[in-house]
Amino acid sequence: MDEKNIKRRVNLKICHKLKELRKANGYSQEFVASKLGVSRQAYSYYERGERRLDFLEFKKLTDLYHISIDDFLKEVNAVDEYADERSWDEKTLPSINDYVSFLERNKSNLKPFSELEKELLYYFGKLSGKDKRELIEIAKIKINP
């Protein structure tokens, strides 16, 4: 199986799992989209594999479903199923592998988000780029008076 087909199959498994988790929890696409701070249409692109989640969006989803990123990937079985297909390297794996690598490198520094942090991320995601930059500058001033 070539690299492109492997990535496509892995991506489809991830998309299927997103939809499965949403339905199992009785959530609408609109509800999940609101938790991510995106439109319902944008979220539907994730479930169809037409758009990829960034790290914060992926983390918000795993928090919403009360599942760790590791457990999500194990359930999807995204990498193990194809491990014997070829020798994997960073260029071969889908972008979600970057999330896993980041987590593995930073395990000792990571902790679950508190409810306050989740709320902050939720509202931060709804801000415009300009407002996000402004809020970051305010935070810097608060930290270093």
C-alpha positions in Angstrom: 0.0 0.0 0.0 1.4 3.4 -0.9 1.9 6.3 1.5 -1.1 8.3 0.1 -3.5 5.4 0.6 -2.2 4.7 4.1 -2.7 8.3 5.1 -6.2 8.3 3.6 -7.2 5.2 5.5 -5.9 6.5 8.8 -7.6 9.8 8.3 -10.9 8.0 7.5 -10.6 5.9 10.7 -10.1 9.1 12.7 -13.1 10.8 11.0 -15.2 7.7 11.7 -14.2 7.8 15.4 -15.1 11.5 15.7 -18.5 10.8 14.4 -18.9 7.7 16.5 -18.0 9.5 19.7 -20.3 12.4 18.9 -23.3 10.2 18.3 -22.5 7.9 21.3 -22.7 11.0 23.5 -25.9 12.3 21.9 -24.3 15.5 20.6 -25.2 17.3 17.4 -22.6 18.6 15.1 -23.7 22.1 16.1 -23.0 21.4 19.8 -19.6 20.0 19.1 -18.7 22.8 16.8 -19.7 25.3 19.5 -17.3 23.6 21.9 -14.5 24.0 19.3 -15.4 27.5 18.5 -16.0 26.7 14.8 -19.1 26.6 12.6 -21.2 23.5 12.2 -20.0 23.3 8.6 -16.4 23.5 9.6 -16.9 20.7 12.1 -18.6 18.6 9.5 -15.4 18.9 7.4 -13.5 17.2 10.2 -15.9 14.2 10.3 -15.7 13.9 6.5 -11.9 14.2 6.4 -11.9 17.4 4.4 -10.2 19.3 7.1 -7.7 18.4 9.8 -7.9 19.3 13.4 -5.2 21.4 14.9 -3.8 20.4 18.3 -6.0 22.6 20.4 -9.1 21.5 18.6 -8.1 17.8 19.0 -7.4 18.4 22.7 -10.8 20.1 23.1 -12.5 17.1 21.5 -10.7 14.5 23.7 -11.6 16.6 26.8 -15.2 16.8 25.6 -15.4 13.1 25.3 -13.4 12.4 28.4 -10.9 10.4 26.6 -7.1 10.8 26.5 -5.4 11.5 23.2 -3.5 8.2 23.7 -6.7 6.3 24.2 -8.4 7.9 21.2 -5.5 6.8 19.0 -5.5 3.3 20.5 -9.2 3.1 19.8 -8.7 4.3 16.2 -5.8 1.9 16.0 -4.5 4.4 13.4 -0.8 3.4 13.4 -0.7 -0.2 14.6 -2.9 -1.5 11.9 -0.4 -0.4 9.2 2.9 -1.0 11.2 3.7 -4.0 9.1 2.9 -2.2 5.8 6.1 -0.2 5.8 8.8 1.4 7.8 7.3 4.6 9.3 9.0 7.9 9.6 7.8 11.4 10.5 7.1 12.2 6.8 4.9 9.2 6.4 2.5 9.5 9.4 -0.5 11.7 9.2 -0.3 15.0 11.0 -2.0 13.6 14.1 1.3 11.8 14.8 2.8 15.3 15.4 0.4 15.6 18.4 1.4 12.3 19.8 5.1 13.1 19.4 4.6 16.4 21.1 2.8 14.7 24.0 5.5 12.1 24.4 8.3 14.7 24.4 6.4 16.9 26.9 4.7 14.3 29.2 6.3 15.6 32.4 5.1 19.1 31.7 1.5 18.3 30.7 -1.4 18.0 33.0 -5.1 17.9 32.4 -6.8 21.2 31.8 -8.7 22.6 34.8 -12.3 23.7 34.3 -11.2 27.3 34.3 -8.5 26.6 31.6 -11.1 24.8 29.5 -13.4 27.8 29.7 -10.6 30.1 28.8 -9.7 28.0 25.7 -13.4 27.9 24.7 -13.8 31.6 24.8 -10.3 32.3 23.4 -11.2 30.2 20.4 -14.2 32.5 19.6 -12.0 35.6 19.5 -10.7 37.2 16.3 -7.0 37.0 15.6 -6.6 40.7 16.6 -8.4 40.1 19.9 -6.4 37.0 20.6 -3.1 38.9 20.2 -4.5 41.7 22.4 -5.5 39.2 25.1 -2.0 37.6 25.0 -0.4 41.0 25.5 -2.6 41.6 28.5 -1.6 38.2 30.0 2.0 39.1 29.5 1.6 42.3 31.3 -0.2 40.5 34.2 2.6 38.0 34.4 5.4 40.5 34.2 4.1 43.7 35.9 
